[in-house]
């Protein structure tokens, strides 16, 4: 029988930080590069834009759900077994990390299962009916989308800031020695 002491415990901090950085960078790439290029290139006026947008966001939202689940799992795992220099060694930082993980999961659940389907349904309806009567609703949905994106980016940056401090060397390692002459 193997004892638990024979196995090394995985260091969650670098993995959670890497996933947060991946999610943050992919979010910025999608929002500030891919979507503006699609809009400027005239694809937004294309009859298949709603289908392309829905497919793109459906796929990306699933990746975001996976990232949110891993971030929250990592935050909870760090809370369960804190090491000396991990974020969960400090109670306040640990609570903030878990709260940010829960907030990220909640934001992406709203985005994936409420906002994206509603925006896509409205876009399909507008595309098929060629009516402009429903268009005043879409700017409000875009505003809500951008509000959720800003909250997501702020939570990811906050979590990254909390975790990044664990990867820096501690101040004790760089203690200075005063030489008295």
Secondary structure, DSSP 8 states (H G I E B T S, - for coil): ---GGGS----HHHHHHHHHHHHHHHHHHIIIIIHHHHHHTTGGGSTTHHHHHHHHHHHHHHHHHHHHHHHHHHHHHHHHT--TTSGGGSHHHHHHHHHHHHHHHHHHHHIIIIIHHHHHHHHHHHHHH--STTHHHHHHHHHHHHHHHHHHHHHHHHHHHHHHHHHS--GGGG-------
